[in-house]
Amino acid sequence: MSAFLRFIVLFLALFSASSLPELRNVDFSVATRPLALQYTLQRHGRSALRSLKTTDFWLFGTQPTPSNIAQAIWLLICGHGDAAHEVLLGVNETNLHVAEYAATHPTSWHQDHPLCDVNDLVHSLIHRCEGACIGEGGHSGFENAKYWAAGGPKEYTNFGYAASSVHLIHQTLLQWSSVHTPEIIADVVSTHSARRHSILASKGQRRHVVVAPGCWDPFAFIDFCSTAEQLGSVEQEQLRSLQEFELRLLLRYALLEQRDCDVEMLLSGEEQQ
Ligand SMILES: *[C@@H]1O[C@H](CO)[C@@H](O)[C@H](O)[C@H]1NC(C)=O
């Protein structure tokens, strides 16, 4: 794609969320910091969105309204982890009462609010930031991160094949990582043979997932993040920049989604920033 066309596409993407600040000025380091979630909605039937100030909602006010994925990433960047988590599950400023009722009563909330694949990836990232803390379902953040990296209740099994939005994100991570974080690429890519991982499944069971050879391995990435403290300083630094890139990438994807984006487009935006 020509540089000019690329510029137009990016310009349109940023313009459509008109009050979005320039991404280069946004601090994405939240992706590397520990996150403590309170789960006030799930535990006490009180939405974390109630504690937000109206200024925290700037993304909600833009026209056209950005997807709830973009809104969730923005809330996460602003340090509102619980609000971000709720927004991913479908809570918004107009359905708080319904969400609070659904959190403590059996309803059709989950059927009414299906979660798309890219939503699952952001969900996974949020739980990964919880790290070893015990969170939803009595499982650690890392375990829940793998559950959502595999589509949550959709329970995907094979990674590295399908032409899907998840595959596109993974390919972009792989390409970026091979250029910018060469010291750790071997830890986050399956090598010559397919890699098998045992992960958390629905209802607390376990199951296996398989990552095709030479592909981005989202489960190995989560395991690698869990060893961050034992890494040398170069590896730690590269892991931090990879985690920040992943969050920037997901936000850019959420803003470009309707525009047939490809790896080149997702990476070209990166160069401009
Ligand atoms: C809030 O969520 C409901 C579904 O629960 C949806 O119908 C409505 O459009 C959403 N409102 C906004 C402003 O996103």
The ligand as a Gaussian input file, in Angstrom:
#p B3LYP/6-31G(d) Opt

LIG

0 1
 C      -25.088000      -0.245000      26.282000
 O      -25.302000      -1.639000      26.212000
 C      -26.559000      -2.006000      25.676000
 C      -26.664000      -3.512000      25.782000
 O      -26.655000      -3.883000      27.134000
 C      -26.648000      -1.528000      24.240000
 O      -27.918000      -1.868000      23.700000
 C      -26.456000      -0.021000      24.193000
 O      -26.413000       0.387000      22.852000
 C      -25.141000       0.345000      24.869000
 N      -25.051000       1.792000      24.936000
 C      -23.942000       2.456000      24.611000
 C      -23.995000       3.933000      24.754000
 O      -22.947000       1.893000      24.192000

